[in-house]
Amino acid sequence: MYAIINIAGKQYKVSKGDKINTPSLDSKPGTKVTFDNILATDDGKKTTFGNPFVRNTTVTAKVLELSLIHISEPTRPRLISYAVF
């Protein structure tokens, strides 16, 4: 599974375990941050593109250094379909 996220106007393709350099975040090393500006996701079976963002999807990361974060599992809640009669 991977996600394309938007951080400070830049796009990053991330998967679980990735470490990426980002623009400075307002977080201290060791803290967790959650990104909800997800542009696209792919779980191996289905690719989803947002308009402009994918709904109900987040990516959680841990700040390692001032501009380096470690990506945790991208999450997307399962969609539940129901009918109203």
N, C-alpha and C positions, 0 to 999 in steps of 0.2 A: 504494500500500500504506500502511496505517496500523495503528497498534497503540494499545491503551489500556493504560497502565502504571500501577502503583501505586508512588508514592514517598512514604514517610513517612505512609501512610494517606490520601493524596490521589490522585485519579485524573486522568490527563492523556491526551488523545488526541494522538498524535504521528505525524508523517510525516518522511521524510528531509528535512533542511534546516531543520526547525523550530527555533526558539529559544524556550525556556520558562523562566519564573521558578519556582524550586522552593524548598522549605525548605532551610536550610543543609545542605550535604553535607560530609562529612569528607574533602574532596579540595581540592587547591590548583588555581588556575587553570592551564589548559594540560594537565591530566591527563585521561585517558580513564576513563570509568566504564561499567560494564555492569549493566543492570537485567534481572533474570530474573523479576520479579513481573509477568508479562504477563497481563492479564485477558482480552483479546480481540485478534484480528488480522483484517484484511481485505485480501486481495490483489487485489481487483477481481472475482474470480470466486467466491471462497469466503470466508465469514466463520466464524471459529473462536472459540468461547468456552471459557474454561478452567473447571476444576472443582477448586479455585478458580483455578488458573493454567494457561496453555497450556504444555504440555510442549515441551521442546527448542526454545524460542524465547527470544531475547534482543534487547535494544535497547542499542546502544552510543552513548554521547554524550561530548562533550568539554566540560569545565568552562571556561566563558569568564570568568566573574566569580564572586564568592562565591555567588550564588544564581541564576546564569544558565547554562544548558547548551545546547549545539548538538547536535541529534539526527543521528546517522549512520544508515545503512540498518538498519531492523529486519530481523533475520535469522530464518529458520525453515528448518532443514534439511529436505530432502525426505524424506518418509516412504518407506521401502522395504518393500514387502510381500513376504512369502515364505511358502511352504508347507512344512511338515515332514511327511514321509511315513514 
